[in-house]
C-alpha cells in the first residue's frame, strides 16, 4: 500500500465524510418529519390527502434514488428550476426516506390499541394530547428498530450522490481510482469511512431502543408478575 497516496487523499476523504454526514443528517431529519405527517394522514384516513400520501409512497418506494436525483438535477432546469448538488441530494434523500419512515410510523401507530385512545379521552385529554402523550411515544417505541434500519439504509444510499457532481465519499474514491488506479486503497478508505459513520449510529439506536422501551412499557419482568 502506498501510504503517500493515503496521506495525500486523507484530507479529501475527511472533507467528503463531513459533507456526506451533513447531507445525511438533514435528509434523515426531513424524512422523519415528512414520514410522521404522511403516516398520520394515512392512519387517520384524511380524505383526499390519504390518497395523495399513498400515491407518494408508491412512487417513492418504487423508483431508485438515482432516478429521483436525475429528475431534480437534470430535469427541473428544463422548467427553469435550478438546484445545487447539495440541495438535490438532500431533497432526494427526504423524498425517498419519507416514504420508508411513513410506513415505520404507520406500523407503530397501528400497534397502539384503540383502548389507549379511549382511556386518554376518558380521563379528559384532548385528541391532540392523547396522540402527543399516549399514542406517539408507544408508536415510536414499537417502530424504533425499523427507524434504525431506515437510517442506516439512507446513509448507505448517499453513495449515489456523486452522480449529480457532489464531492461525497464515493466521488473522492472514484477520483482516486481514476487518477492513480489505486482501487484497493480507494475502496479500503471508502469502507472505513462508512464504518466510522454507521457503527456509532447502530450502537446509539440500540441503546435508545432499550431505554425507550423501558420508559414506555416498563420492566417486562414486572409486567409479567415475575
C-alpha positions, -999 to 999 in steps of 0.1 A, spaced: 0 0 0 13 34 -10 10 54 22 19 87 4 -13 84 -16 -33 77 16 -17 108 32 -24 129 1 -61 119 -2 -70 117 35 -79 154 38 -102 150 8 -119 119 24 -123 139 56 -140 167 38 -162 143 18 -170 125 50 -183 157 67 -202 167 36 -219 133 34 -227 133 71 -241 169 68 -265 160 39 -274 127 56 -283 145 88 -307 170 72 -321 144 47 -329 120 75 -343 147 98 -366 158 69 -375 121 63 -387 118 99 -408 149 97 -423 140 63 -428 104 73 -447 114 105 -470 137 86 -477 112 59 -483 84 84 -508 105 104 -527 113 72 -529 77 62 -536 63 97 -565 87 103 -576 84 66 -579 121 60 -600 125 28 -581 132 -5 -548 137 14 -548 100 22 -549 91 -15 -522 116 -22 -500 102 6 -505 66 -7 -495 77 -43 -464 94 -29 -453 63 -10 -458 41 -40 -439 65 -63 -410 70 -38 -405 33 -29 -407 21 -64 -382 44 -81 -345 44 -74 -329 73 -56 -306 78 -86 -336 84 -109 -350 109 -84 -317 127 -82 -315 129 -120 -350 144 -121 -341 170 -96 -307 179 -110 -312 175 -147 -350 176 -152 -360 206 -131 -337 230 -150 -358 223 -181 -386 242 -164 -364 269 -150 -357 255 -116 -320 251 -109 -309 235 -77 -274 229 -63 -260 194 -60 -263 196 -22 -299 207 -23 -308 180 -48 -291 154 -27 -309 165 4 -343 167 -13 -338 133 -29 -330 117 4 -360 133 21 -383 122 -8 -370 86 -6 -367 84 32 -400 100 39 -419 70 24 -399 45 44 -403 65 77 -440 69 70 -445 31 68 -425 27 100 -446 53 118 -478 38 105 -469 3 117 -462 18 151 -495 37 152 -514 6 142 -498 -13 171 -513 10 197 -548 -3 206 -579 17 204 -583 12 241 -554 36 246 -573 63 227 -605 57 247 -587 58 281 -570 90 272 -602 107 262 -620 93 293 -595 110 317 -601 144 300 -573 146 274 -580 163 241 -575 142 209 -542 160 203 -530 153 239 -539 117 235 -518 115 203 -489 135 218 -486 119 252 -502 84 248 -501 72 212 -469 88 197 -445 75 225 -458 40 222 -458 40 184 -422 54 183 -410 27 207 -426 0 186 -412 14 153 -377 22 166 -360 -9 151 -375 0 118 -363 36 121 -328 24 128 -328 2 97 -341 31 76 -315 55 89 -287 31 81 -302 24 47 -305 61 38 -269 68 48 -257 39 26 -279 54 -2 -257 86 -1 -232 66 -22 -251 76 -54 -247 114 -47 -216 115 -69 -239 111 -99 -250 147 -95 -215 161 -92 -214 161 -54 -179 156 -40 -190 129 -15 -171 99 -4 -179 79 -35 -169 108 -57 -134 110 -40 -130 73 -42 -137 72 -79 -114 102 -84 -85 83 -66 -92 52 -88 -93 72 -120 -61 92 -114 -39 66 -97 -56 33 -104 -53 26 -67 -85 7 -64 -76 -12 -32 -66 19 -13 -96 39 -26 -121 12 -16 -104 5 17 -106 41 27 -142 42 15 -153 12 36 -135 26 67 -152 59 63 -187 44 61 -179 21 90 -169 51 111 -201 67 102 -225 38 106 -212 18 135 -218 45 162 -253 52 148 -262 15 151 -249 14 187 -267 46 196 -300 33 182 -297 1 201 -291 20 234 -320 43 226 -343 14 218 -336 -3 252 -341 30 271 -373 40 253 -389 6 256 -382 6 293 -395 41 297 -427 35 277 -436 -1 285 -418 -5 319 -398 -36 330 -411 -67 312 -404 -89 342 -425 -66 364 -454 -66 339 -453 -104 337 -455 -107 375 -420 -121 380 
